[in-house]
């Protein structure tokens, strides 16, 4: 094989891989609603964070994160809860946030 035909073969293979990834991602994205389409109120999120039930109560906002992934719970907890760890009741946290907004 010449150098040019090797490069052409490589690029064709790379194009096939990229196409396969794009089509599979589109299929996954179409099968589940995007996070912006799912309405979750703040109190539900806070109650789930306080109870430690984020993975069972709230939807997964990432198309490439699966329940079998080793960091699944940590990623969802940081996404929804951030630094909040349930140290105060959700109702008190809501009152505190309201006071800060006004």
Secondary structure, DSSP 8 states (H G I E B T S, - for coil): --HHHHHHHHHHHHHHHHHHHHHHHHHHHHHS--GGGS---HHHHHHHHHHT-HHHHS----TT--TTSTTHHHHHHHHHHTT--SSS-HHHHHHHHHHHH-
